[in-house]
Amino acid sequence: MRYRVIHQLRERNFDKAVTRSEMEVLDYLEKNFDRIPHISVVKVAAESFTSQATINRTCKILGFRGYSELKYAVEEDLVLMKSSSEKHIAHTEYILRKISFDSVDEVAKAVSENRRKLLLFGLGASNISALYLQRQLLYKGIPSTIIAEVQMLKNFEDFAIIILSSSGETQRCHQMAKEAQKRGLKVLTLTKKDSTLMQFSDLTFYHEVPVDKQKGISREQQLHIILMVNELIDRI
């Protein structure tokens, strides 16, 4: 049994364009997901400042004939979500869909080409992921050095550096990438698509997992980075 509604609300990958009012309904449904089985279409319309007609159109976008059918599907999703194992499985499946596995090959090739001259850099939780990457590289016979400061780059000419950053918006990561490029190092990154860090990279293995800078749990969540490290190692 798989989720019928919650993933659609999170991803919003629909075949047709969504109007502003329909988007407001989608936002409301996602925010109040656990309440949906217990509230009427009239209440949803009132609280989302839309109309019943808009809600019915939104239900059809989600693949349901109407609000009653949507409520039943949401209730099924909630039953699944109460199971710890299903909750973690669903979260992992969601994360996997947000990783661009097609973008890893060039990074893996660059790592292999620089297997004797490789630096790693990460901050906070990403530093733990960098340590994990270092360990996995050793199993492949590839030594690497973790550096902590920009000034250390002067000791490593003609190296490549892998920078790990979930958000790609950490200033020290930007500084490291810019200084590395200035010194002629190849900059490889594991980070978020279209982030500032990606702009400072030569090659990027990227994800599209939402990163909430205001929430510590989301910000420090490293599951996607660990999965990306595993994939990178498998491709080398």
C-alpha positions as protocol buffer text, in pm:
chain_id: "A"
residue {
  index: 1
  type: MET
  ca { x: 0 y: 0 z: 0 }
}
residue {
  index: 2
  type: ARG
  ca { x: 140 y: 339 z: -100 }
}
residue {
  index: 3
  type: TYR
  ca { x: 58 y: 700 z: -25 }
}
residue {
  index: 4
  type: ARG
  ca { x: -205 y: 848 z: -253 }
}
residue {
  index: 5
  type: VAL
  ca { x: -209 y: 1214 z: -149 }
}
residue {
  index: 6
  type: ILE
  ca { x: 75 y: 1336 z: 73 }
}
residue {
  index: 7
  type: HIS
  ca { x: 353 y: 1291 z: -184 }
}
residue {
  index: 8
  type: GLN
  ca { x: 150 y: 1477 z: -445 }
}
residue {
  index: 9
  type: LEU
  ca { x: 102 y: 1766 z: -206 }
}
residue {
  index: 10
  type: ARG
  ca { x: 473 y: 1781 z: -132 }
}
residue {
  index: 11
  type: GLU
  ca { x: 599 y: 1749 z: -487 }
}
residue {
  index: 12
  type: ARG
  ca { x: 332 y: 1934 z: -689 }
}
residue {
  index: 13
  type: ASN
  ca { x: 432 y: 1766 z: -1017 }
}
residue {
  index: 14
  type: PHE
  ca { x: 105 y: 1799 z: -1206 }
}
residue {
  index: 15
  type: ASP
  ca { x: 37 y: 1753 z: -1577 }
}
residue {
  index: 16
  type: LYS
  ca { x: -163 y: 2076 z: -1600 }
}
residue {
  index: 17
  type: ALA
  ca { x: -104 y: 2429 z: -1482 }
}
residue {
  index: 18
  type: VAL
  ca { x: -240 y: 2511 z: -1137 }
}
residue {
  index: 19
  type: THR
  ca { x: -418 y: 2839 z: -1071 }
}
residue {
  index: 20
  type: ARG
  ca { x: -337 y: 3060 z: -775 }
}
residue {
  index: 21
  type: SER
  ca { x: -659 y: 2967 z: -595 }
}
residue {
  index: 22
  type: GLU
  ca { x: -596 y: 2596 z: -654 }
}
residue {
  index: 23
  type: MET
  ca { x: -245 y: 2640 z: -517 }
}
residue {
  index: 24
  type: GLU
  ca { x: -395 y: 2795 z: -204 }
}
residue {
  index: 25
  type: VAL
  ca { x: -611 y: 2487 z: -161 }
}
residue {
  index: 26
  type: LEU
  ca { x: -308 y: 2260 z: -207 }
}
residue {
  index: 27
  type: ASP
  ca { x: -118 y: 2461 z: 54 }
}
residue {
  index: 28
  type: TYR
  ca { x: -410 y: 2433 z: 294 }
}
residue {
  index: 29
  type: LEU
  ca { x: -444 y: 2057 z: 241 }
}
residue {
  index: 30
  type: GLU
  ca { x: -75 y: 2000 z: 306 }
}
residue {
  index: 31
  type: LYS
  ca { x: -68 y: 2221 z: 614 }
}
residue {
  index: 32
  type: ASN
  ca { x: -384 y: 2068 z: 763 }
}
residue {
  index: 33
  type: PHE
  ca { x: -337 y: 1716 z: 633 }
}
residue {
  index: 34
  type: ASP
  ca { x: -428 y: 1533 z: 953 }
}
residue {
  index: 35
  type: ARG
  ca { x: -749 y: 1738 z: 989 }
}
residue {
  index: 36
  type: ILE
  ca { x: -887 y: 1670 z: 642 }
}
residue {
  index: 37
  type: PRO
  ca { x: -1082 y: 1350 z: 728 }
}
residue {
  index: 38
  type: HIS
  ca { x: -1268 y: 1540 z: 1000 }
}
residue {
  index: 39
  type: ILE
  ca { x: -1363 y: 1866 z: 828 }
}
residue {
  index: 40
  type: SER
  ca { x: -1616 y: 1947 z: 560 }
}
residue {
  index: 41
  type: VAL
  ca { x: -1558 y: 2097 z: 219 }
}
residue {
  index: 42
  type: VAL
  ca { x: -1743 y: 2407 z: 342 }
}
residue {
  index: 43
  type: LYS
  ca { x: -1490 y: 2452 z: 623 }
}
residue {
  index: 44
  type: VAL
  ca { x: -1196 y: 2399 z: 389 }
}
residue {
  index: 45
  type: ALA
  ca { x: -1337 y: 2663 z: 155 }
}
residue {
  index: 46
  type: ALA
  ca { x: -1385 y: 2909 z: 440 }
}
residue {
  index: 47
  type: GLU
  ca { x: -1043 y: 2855 z: 598 }
}
residue {
  index: 48
  type: SER
  ca { x: -854 y: 2859 z: 267 }
}
residue {
  index: 49
  type: PHE
  ca { x: -1049 y: 3162 z: 143 }
}
residue {
  index: 50
  type: THR
  ca { x: -1151 y: 2978 z: -172 }
}
residue {
  index: 51
  type: SER
  ca { x: -1471 y: 2817 z: -301 }
}
residue {
  index: 52
  type: GLN
  ca { x: -1615 y: 2466 z: -308 }
}
residue {
  index: 53
  type: ALA
  ca { x: -1580 y: 2470 z: -686 }
}
residue {
  index: 54
  type: THR
  ca { x: -1207 y: 2544 z: -653 }
}
residue {
  index: 55
  type: ILE
  ca { x: -1169 y: 2262 z: -401 }
}
residue {
  index: 56
  type: ASN
  ca { x: -1343 y: 2016 z: -634 }
}
residue {
  index: 57
  type: ARG
  ca { x: -1115 y: 2122 z: -921 }
}
residue {
  index: 58
  type: THR
  ca { x: -814 y: 2073 z: -694 }
}
residue {
  index: 59
  type: CYS
  ca { x: -936 y: 1726 z: -599 }
}
residue {
  index: 60
  type: LYS
  ca { x: -949 y: 1636 z: -968 }
}
residue {
  index: 61
  type: ILE
  ca { x: -592 y: 1764 z: -1013 }
}
residue {
  index: 62
  type: LEU
  ca { x: -492 y: 1520 z: -739 }
}
residue {
  index: 63
  type: GLY
  ca { x: -671 y: 1238 z: -921 }
}
residue {
  index: 64
  type: PHE
  ca { x: -996 y: 1221 z: -722 }
}
residue {
  index: 65
  type: ARG
  ca { x: -1354 y: 1273 z: -830 }
}
residue {
  index: 66
  type: GLY
  ca { x: -1434 y: 1501 z: -541 }
}
residue {
  index: 67
  type: TYR
  ca { x: -1366 y: 1600 z: -182 }
}
residue {
  index: 68
  type: SER
  ca { x: -1527 y: 1292 z: -28 }
}
residue {
  index: 69
  type: GLU
  ca { x: -1297 y: 1062 z: -224 }
}
residue {
  index: 70
  type: LEU
  ca { x: -999 y: 1279 z: -131 }
}
residue {
  index: 71
  type: LYS
  ca { x: -1089 y: 1258 z: 240 }
}
residue {
  index: 72
  type: TYR
  ca { x: -1096 y: 879 z: 222 }
}
residue {
  index: 73
  type: ALA
  ca { x: -754 y: 870 z: 53 }
}
residue {
  index: 74
  type: VAL
  ca { x: -609 y: 1110 z: 310 }
}
residue {
  index: 75
  type: GLU
  ca { x: -741 y: 888 z: 588 }
}
residue {
  index: 76
  type: GLU
  ca { x: -563 y: 589 z: 430 }
}
residue {
  index: 77
  type: ASP
  ca { x: -242 y: 792 z: 410 }
}
residue {
  index: 78
  type: LEU
  ca { x: -270 y: 886 z: 776 }
}
residue {
  index: 79
  type: VAL
  ca { x: -307 y: 522 z: 878 }
}
residue {
  index: 80
  type: LEU
  ca { x: 16 y: 445 z: 693 }
}
residue {
  index: 81
  type: MET
  ca { x: 191 y: 744 z: 845 }
}
residue {
  index: 82
  type: LYS
  ca { x: 115 y: 621 z: 1197 }
}
residue {
  index: 83
  type: SER
  ca { x: 332 y: 319 z: 1135 }
}
residue {
  index: 84
  type: SER
  ca { x: 693 y: 406 z: 1222 }
}
residue {
  index: 85
  type: SER
  ca { x: 837 y: 179 z: 958 }
}
residue {
  index: 86
  type: GLU
  ca { x: 603 y: 309 z: 689 }
}
residue {
  index: 87
  type: LYS
  ca { x: 678 y: 664 z: 793 }
}
residue {
  index: 88
  type: HIS
  ca { x: 1051 y: 613 z: 749 }
}
residue {
  index: 89
  type: ILE
  ca { x: 1004 y: 422 z: 424 }
}
residue {
  index: 90
  type: ALA
  ca { x: 786 y: 699 z: 286 }
}
residue {
  index: 91
  type: HIS
  ca { x: 1033 y: 966 z: 390 }
}
residue {
  index: 92
  type: THR
  ca { x: 1323 y: 778 z: 234 }
}
residue {
  index: 93
  type: GLU
  ca { x: 1131 y: 724 z: -89 }
}
residue {
  index: 94
  type: TYR
  ca { x: 1055 y: 1095 z: -99 }
}
residue {
  index: 95
  type: ILE
  ca { x: 1423 y: 1181 z: -45 }
}
residue {
  index: 96
  type: LEU
  ca { x: 1534 y: 939 z: -316 }
}
residue {
  index: 97
  type: ARG
  ca { x: 1304 y: 1103 z: -569 }
}
residue {
  index: 98
  type: LYS
  ca { x: 1464 y: 1438 z: -487 }
}
residue {
  index: 99
  type: ILE
  ca { x: 1820 y: 1325 z: -567 }
}
residue {
  index: 100
  type: SER
  ca { x: 1945 y: 1371 z: -923 }
}
residue {
  index: 101
  type: PHE
  ca { x: 2128 y: 1043 z: -971 }
}
residue {
  index: 102
  type: ASP
  ca { x: 2201 y: 1139 z: -1332 }
}
residue {
  index: 103
  type: SER
  ca { x: 2433 y: 1413 z: -1207 }
}
residue {
  index: 104
  type: VAL
  ca { x: 2674 y: 1182 z: -1020 }
}
residue {
  index: 105
  type: ASP
  ca { x: 2875 y: 1024 z: -1303 }
}
residue {
  index: 106
  type: GLU
  ca { x: 3091 y: 1325 z: -1391 }
}
residue {
  index: 107
  type: VAL
  ca { x: 3168 y: 1383 z: -1023 }
}
residue {
  index: 108
  type: ALA
  ca { x: 3264 y: 1016 z: -977 }
}
residue {
  index: 109
  type: LYS
  ca { x: 3489 y: 1036 z: -1282 }
}
residue {
  index: 110
  type: ALA
  ca { x: 3661 y: 1347 z: -1144 }
}
residue {
  index: 111
  type: VAL
  ca { x: 3717 y: 1175 z: -809 }
}
residue {
  index: 112
  type: SER
  ca { x: 3880 y: 880 z: -984 }
}
residue {
  index: 113
  type: GLU
  ca { x: 4101 y: 1110 z: -1189 }
}
residue {
  index: 114
  type: ASN
  ca { x: 4216 y: 1291 z: -874 }
}
residue {
  index: 115
  type: ARG
  ca { x: 4234 y: 984 z: -650 }
}
residue {
  index: 116
  type: ARG
  ca { x: 4577 y: 1077 z: -515 }
}
residue {
  index: 117
  type: LYS
  ca { x: 4504 y: 1447 z: -471 }
}
residue {
  index: 118
  type: LEU
  ca { x: 4169 y: 1483 z: -301 }
}
residue {
  index: 119
  type: LEU
  ca { x: 4044 y: 1719 z: -30 }
}
residue {
  index: 120
  type: LEU
  ca { x: 3712 y: 1712 z: 157 }
}
residue {
  index: 121
  type: PHE
  ca { x: 3526 y: 1993 z: 332 }
}
residue {
  index: 122
  type: GLY
  ca { x: 3200 y: 2014 z: 524 }
}
residue {
  index: 123
  type: LEU
  ca { x: 3061 y: 2210 z: 817 }
}
residue {
  index: 124
  type: GLY
  ca { x: 2831 y: 2107 z: 1100 }
}
residue {
  index: 125
  type: ALA
  ca { x: 2640 y: 1791 z: 1016 }
}
residue {
  index: 126
  type: SER
  ca { x: 2796 y: 1794 z: 669 }
}
residue {
  index: 127
  type: ASN
  ca { x: 3134 y: 1752 z: 835 }
}
residue {
  index: 128
  type: ILE
  ca { x: 3010 y: 1418 z: 969 }
}
residue {
  index: 129
  type: SER
  ca { x: 2909 y: 1326 z: 615 }
}
residue {
  index: 130
  type: ALA
  ca { x: 3256 y: 1428 z: 496 }
}
residue {
  index: 131
  type: LEU
  ca { x: 3412 y: 1195 z: 753 }
}
residue {
  index: 132
  type: TYR
  ca { x: 3184 y: 918 z: 630 }
}
residue {
  index: 133
  type: LEU
  ca { x: 3287 y: 990 z: 270 }
}
residue {
  index: 134
  type: GLN
  ca { x: 3653 y: 982 z: 370 }
}
residue {
  index: 135
  type: ARG
  ca { x: 3607 y: 638 z: 527 }
}
residue {
  index: 136
  type: GLN
  ca { x: 3421 y: 502 z: 224 }
}
residue {
  index: 137
  type: LEU
  ca { x: 3688 y: 635 z: -12 }
}
residue {
  index: 138
  type: LEU
  ca { x: 3952 y: 446 z: 183 }
}
residue {
  index: 139
  type: TYR
  ca { x: 3766 y: 123 z: 116 }
}
residue {
  index: 140
  type: LYS
  ca { x: 3816 y: 207 z: -252 }
}
residue {
  index: 141
  type: GLY
  ca { x: 4187 y: 267 z: -193 }
}
residue {
  index: 142
  type: ILE
  ca { x: 4147 y: 643 z: -231 }
}
residue {
  index: 143
  type: PRO
  ca { x: 4310 y: 854 z: 42 }
}
residue {
  index: 144
  type: SER
  ca { x: 4170 y: 1199 z: 109 }
}
residue {
  index: 145
  type: THR
  ca { x: 4236 y: 1487 z: 346 }
}
residue {
  index: 146
  type: ILE
  ca { x: 3969 y: 1678 z: 534 }
}
residue {
  index: 147
  type: ILE
  ca { x: 4052 y: 2046 z: 567 }
}
residue {
  index: 148
  type: ALA
  ca { x: 3892 y: 2296 z: 802 }
}
residue {
  index: 149
  type: GLU
  ca { x: 4014 y: 2639 z: 691 }
}
residue {
  index: 150
  type: VAL
  ca { x: 4052 y: 2827 z: 363 }
}
residue {
  index: 151
  type: GLN
  ca { x: 4417 y: 2903 z: 446 }
}
residue {
  index: 152
  type: MET
  ca { x: 4499 y: 2532 z: 424 }
}
residue {
  index: 153
  type: LEU
  ca { x: 4440 y: 2534 z: 48 }
}
residue {
  index: 154
  type: LYS
  ca { x: 4781 y: 2688 z: -16 }
}
residue {
  index: 155
  type: ASN
  ca { x: 4940 y: 2355 z: 74 }
}
residue {
  index: 156
  type: PHE
  ca { x: 4749 y: 2155 z: -187 }
}
residue {
  index: 157
  type: GLU
  ca { x: 4818 y: 2264 z: -543 }
}
residue {
  index: 158
  type: ASP
  ca { x: 4664 y: 2066 z: -831 }
}
residue {
  index: 159
  type: PHE
  ca { x: 4417 y: 1895 z: -596 }
}
residue {
  index: 160
  type: ALA
  ca { x: 4043 y: 1850 z: -629 }
}
residue {
  index: 161
  type: ILE
  ca { x: 3814 y: 1936 z: -340 }
}
residue {
  index: 162
  type: ILE
  ca { x: 3474 y: 1787 z: -257 }
}
residue {
  index: 163
  type: ILE
  ca { x: 3254 y: 2028 z: -63 }
}
residue {
  index: 164
  type: LEU
  ca { x: 2946 y: 1884 z: 107 }
}
residue {
  index: 165
  type: SER
  ca { x: 2663 y: 2122 z: 198 }
}
residue {
  index: 166
  type: SER
  ca { x: 2296 y: 2032 z: 225 }
}
residue {
  index: 167
  type: SER
  ca { x: 2168 y: 2384 z: 161 }
}
residue {
  index: 168
  type: GLY
  ca { x: 2455 y: 2518 z: -47 }
}
residue {
  index: 169
  type: GLU
  ca { x: 2407 y: 2855 z: 120 }
}
residue {
  index: 170
  type: THR
  ca { x: 2673 y: 2845 z: 392 }
}
residue {
  index: 171
  type: GLN
  ca { x: 2911 y: 3139 z: 354 }
}
residue {
  index: 172
  type: ARG
  ca { x: 3221 y: 2946 z: 458 }
}
residue {
  index: 173
  type: CYS
  ca { x: 3148 y: 2686 z: 190 }
}
residue {
  index: 174
  type: HIS
  ca { x: 3120 y: 2965 z: -67 }
}
residue {
  index: 175
  type: GLN
  ca { x: 3452 y: 3109 z: 48 }
}
residue {
  index: 176
  type: MET
  ca { x: 3617 y: 2769 z: 30 }
}
residue {
  index: 177
  type: ALA
  ca { x: 3486 y: 2706 z: -322 }
}
residue {
  index: 178
  type: LYS
  ca { x: 3584 y: 3049 z: -455 }
}
residue {
  index: 179
  type: GLU
  ca { x: 3933 y: 3034 z: -306 }
}
residue {
  index: 180
  type: ALA
  ca { x: 3982 y: 2679 z: -435 }
}
residue {
  index: 181
  type: GLN
  ca { x: 3890 y: 2785 z: -788 }
}
residue {
  index: 182
  type: LYS
  ca { x: 4116 y: 3088 z: -757 }
}
residue {
  index: 183
  type: ARG
  ca { x: 4405 y: 2855 z: -672 }
}
residue {
  index: 184
  type: GLY
  ca { x: 4327 y: 2624 z: -963 }
}
residue {
  index: 185
  type: LEU
  ca { x: 4168 y: 2337 z: -770 }
}
residue {
  index: 186
  type: LYS
  ca { x: 3878 y: 2149 z: -925 }
}
residue {
  index: 187
  type: VAL
  ca { x: 3568 y: 2208 z: -711 }
}
residue {
  index: 188
  type: LEU
  ca { x: 3326 y: 1916 z: -679 }
}
residue {
  index: 189
  type: THR
  ca { x: 3015 y: 1956 z: -468 }
}
residue {
  index: 190
  type: LEU
  ca { x: 2735 y: 1753 z: -316 }
}
residue {
  index: 191
  type: THR
  ca { x: 2467 y: 2014 z: -258 }
}
residue {
  index: 192
  type: LYS
  ca { x: 2128 y: 2156 z: -346 }
}
residue {
  index: 193
  type: LYS
  ca { x: 2031 y: 2231 z: -704 }
}
residue {
  index: 194
  type: ASP
  ca { x: 2059 y: 2598 z: -806 }
}
residue {
  index: 195
  type: SER
  ca { x: 2221 y: 2691 z: -474 }
}
residue {
  index: 196
  type: THR
  ca { x: 2492 y: 2955 z: -454 }
}
residue {
  index: 197
  type: LEU
  ca { x: 2750 y: 2683 z: -390 }
}
residue {
  index: 198
  type: MET
  ca { x: 2649 y: 2506 z: -710 }
}
residue {
  index: 199
  type: GLN
  ca { x: 2733 y: 2826 z: -900 }
}
residue {
  index: 200
  type: PHE
  ca { x: 3087 y: 2814 z: -759 }
}
residue {
  index: 201
  type: SER
  ca { x: 3136 y: 2448 z: -857 }
}
residue {
  index: 202
  type: ASP
  ca { x: 3301 y: 2282 z: -1153 }
}
residue {
  index: 203
  type: LEU
  ca { x: 3085 y: 1971 z: -1114 }
}
residue {
  index: 204
  type: THR
  ca { x: 2788 y: 1905 z: -885 }
}
residue {
  index: 205
  type: PHE
  ca { x: 2597 y: 1599 z: -771 }
}
residue {
  index: 206
  type: TYR
  ca { x: 2278 y: 1769 z: -659 }
}
residue {
  index: 207
  type: HIS
  ca { x: 1951 y: 1716 z: -476 }
}
residue {
  index: 208
  type: GLU
  ca { x: 1624 y: 1908 z: -456 }
}
residue {
  index: 209
  type: VAL
  ca { x: 1530 y: 1829 z: -97 }
}
residue {
  index: 210
  type: PRO
  ca { x: 1368 y: 2133 z: 68 }
}
residue {
  index: 211
  type: VAL
  ca { x: 1593 y: 2278 z: 337 }
}
residue {
  index: 212
  type: ASP
  ca { x: 1421 y: 2495 z: 599 }
}
residue {
  index: 213
  type: LYS
  ca { x: 1689 y: 2727 z: 737 }
}
residue {
  index: 214
  type: GLN
  ca { x: 1468 y: 2811 z: 1034 }
}
residue {
  index: 215
  type: LYS
  ca { x: 1430 y: 2453 z: 1152 }
}
residue {
  index: 216
  type: GLY
  ca { x: 1733 y: 2286 z: 1304 }
}
residue {
  index: 217
  type: ILE
  ca { x: 1604 y: 1935 z: 1241 }
}
residue {
  index: 218
  type: SER
  ca { x: 1550 y: 2000 z: 871 }
}
residue {
  index: 219
  type: ARG
  ca { x: 1874 y: 2193 z: 837 }
}
residue {
  index: 220
  type: GLU
  ca { x: 2082 y: 1920 z: 997 }
}
residue {
  index: 221
  type: GLN
  ca { x: 1902 y: 1637 z: 820 }
}
residue {
  index: 222
  type: GLN
  ca { x: 2172 y: 1447 z: 632 }
}
residue {
  index: 223
  type: LEU
  ca { x: 1991 y: 1141 z: 498 }
}
residue {
  index: 224
  type: HIS
  ca { x: 2001 y: 1271 z: 141 }
}
residue {
  index: 225
  type: ILE
  ca { x: 2371 y: 1357 z: 167 }
}
residue {
  index: 226
  type: ILE
  ca { x: 2454 y: 1011 z: 304 }
}
residue {
  index: 227
  type: LEU
  ca { x: 2256 y: 851 z: 22 }
}
residue {
  index: 228
  type: MET
  ca { x: 2444 y: 1069 z: -225 }
}
residue {
  index: 229
  type: VAL
  ca { x: 2778 y: 969 z: -73 }
}
residue {
  index: 230
  type: ASN
  ca { x: 2683 y: 602 z: -107 }
}
residue {
  index: 231
  type: GLU
  ca { x: 2587 y: 651 z: -471 }
}
residue {
  index: 232
  type: LEU
  ca { x: 2908 y: 840 z: -545 }
}
residue {
  index: 233
  type: ILE
  ca { x: 3116 y: 559 z: -394 }
}
residue {
  index: 234
  type: ASP
  ca { x: 2923 y: 298 z: -594 }
}
residue {
  index: 235
  type: ARG
  ca { x: 2996 y: 484 z: -920 }
}
residue {
  index: 236
  type: ILE
  ca { x: 3372 y: 514 z: -863 }
}
